[in-house]
Amino acid sequence: MLGVLVGGLVLADHPGGSHLVQVGPVHPAHGFPIWYKDANGLSAELCLEARNPLCGFLPGDVPNPDAPLTVPGNFPEEAFWMLASSTMNTRGGGRATLTLALEAAFASGPVAAGDQLSFGRIRIRVDNPRPGATYRVIHPYGVNVFTDVEGGERGIDFTQDIGSGNFADALESHVGPFLTWSPPSSAPAGFFGDPNVPHAITGSPFGTNVFRIEGPDIGDPGSPFLCSPPATDCIQTELFSLMGKRATLGGVGPLRATYSRTASGGALDVFAFSQPAQSIQVRSPGFSTTPLGGSPDGSYFARVSLGSGPLPTGITLVNITDEPDTVVSIQPVDLVSITRAEYDLATRELRIAARSSDEVEPPVLTAEGWGVLTGGTLVRTGVSVPPPFITVRSSRGGSATLPVLVLGPGTAVPVVANAGPDQSVQSGQSVTLSGAGSSGNITGFSWRQTAGTPVVLTGAATSTATFIAPGTSGALAFELTVSGPGGTSVDAVTVQVLAGSPLVANAGPDQTVVQGRAVTLDATASTGATRFQWRQLSGVPVTLTGADTARPGFTFPRQNTVLLFELTVSGPGGTATDTVQVTNIQDTLTVTRAEFSLARREWLIEGTATVAGPGNTLTLHLGPTLADPVLGSVTVDARGVWSFRQRDPSRRPNATQTVSIESSAGGQLLRVPVPIR
């Protein structure tokens, strides 16, 4: 499958069911699908009228425009079921082009039989974007975002091709449904549009029947492509060059032609597909011309009586609705049925049985990779690993594939016990033994103590057992046994009870942190503790996660405050407390540049903050206080640098105008003068 993605990301996928939904039969003359159909029921065929300007061929594209088109003798290197393009001017004399196509081409380039492929294409090329900036491109089939772009010619150069020589792969592209002139009735009869006349289009599944680019300085002042209201950071056009031909041919695609015969006679079953409401016939010198019955979904079938005469050596399917008729040849084959494909785990036997629909001259049946079936059966012994599928082929051309049914008991997976790592604990501490690391199809757990001062195990028949460490120091040994269909497994773990340590609460050193950041309190330096409990004593209330653990966490509020917490630890020696204070870093703001450009009607304010990173957001107020109206906001980058740039013709400073700035990390800067340039 083709798939080239350069510098862009399609953000919006198609709404359900709005892709191309069906690919038609292959044309016998050129080897490409006769048509593709979209979810709206609109079908397009390749526009191959060499001298019709509505097909958009240039001189030389078709070697002989007055002769029938065939592969490899007389065919263009590329053709289209649909081709839509749009162009705009960008800043500095550049161009932006959009191409949307469902294309027929050849994998190696030149026209070659057997090399045909089809694909849906989205191509976006934009000259002179601002280097390092981000741009959004909106078009009928989605939204593409390009970040950190290059400048100059084709600073944005994006192509997405989805398709292959398997013509159904193009159904997975983002091209679809087909676009038409708006309204469709305004297009030339039988076509989606005229590629020589820029025109408004319709058909976008998102309602975005435009070519639009959003990003800094993408357009020149005064450009006719500026969005409304005019701004150089947005250009748009609704005009497209559109080529596409409504399908007039249905074609016919053979799906199956199988015969069956006995001593009393035979029959031929023919399956095919096309567009609905087609007149399709099956013909052969061996029987009368027979029409195929059709269904509303484009499926067709006929059964032809063969009598007791010879088998037809070949048949043709003819769609007489087409002008000219579409004719496809096909060779009938017998129908192979696999009645048994089994593997026995106990005996390691592979057993295959199959039959052919030809009972008059039974053909040779061969199981691929295993040999010839004798009397319709084959048994292979000593097969260590069963195959996932069996394919049986007939000497008359038929074949069938069937998954292998595996019989017998499943393979027993051995169990492995894991009693967890050795531990060191304090006297009186609650201890947990965990077998969660054990593996296999485990049906039972069993813990028992094998050495040391006896303790009472709770949950000894589960994966985790608990006990209270005794008052005497020393080693305690435990054994975990896990069991399952694969047998049993045993592992051991040692718990060292330490001599009693003086109970000391240690809430850790005082901390200074950034507003809005995660904070972790740490009591691991406490000694003799078996339980921990934290509570907040003062400051803006916060939510402590894990307040009964040694290392709880919380998020510092986005305001200036001092938080005080108390730690209480308990153990065999009683209880003890300690406190810790957490304060926020004071954010210091500076302004390195501030001005308002009359020519560009633009605010430009830049500076630094001591609290770096995107978590710190600055809000700018138009006036001397933080209560004045908001001019805009900006985030601080990882270096502690920020830059606010905004075009706002409706608001401009007067001779004494100032701005005031506040950060989400608590910084403030008031009455910053803004000179007018």
Secondary structure, DSSP 8 states (H G I E B T S, - for coil): -B----S-EE-----TT-SEEEE--B-TTT-SBS-EEETTS-EEE----TT-GGG---TTSSS-TTS--BTTTB--S-EEEEEEEEEEEEGGGEEEEEEEEEEEEETTSS--TT-EEEEEEEEEEESS--TT--EEEEETTEEEEE-S---STTSEEEEEEEEESSGGGGGGSS--S--EESSGGGS-TTBS--TTS-B-EE--TTS--SEEEESTT-S-TT-TTB-SS--TTEEEE--BEEEEEE------EEEEEEEEEETTEEEEEEEEE-SSS--EEEEETTEEEEE-EE-TTSEEEEEEEEETS---S-EEEEETTSSS-EEEEE--EE-EEEEEEEEETTTTEEEEEEEESB-SS---EEETTTEE-BTTEEEE---SS--SEEEEEETTS-EEEEE-EEES-------B------EEEETT-EEEEE-TT-BSS--EEEEEEEESS----BSTTSSEEEEE--SS-EEEEEEEEEEETTEEEEEEEEEEEE-----B------EEE-TTSEEE---TT-BS-SEEEEEEEESS----BSTTSSS-EEE--SS--EEEEEEEEEETTEEEEEEEEEEE----EEEEEEEEETTTTEEEEEEEESS-STT-EEEEEESSSTTS-EEEEEE--TTSEEEEEEE-TT----TT-EEEEEETTS-EEEEEE--B-
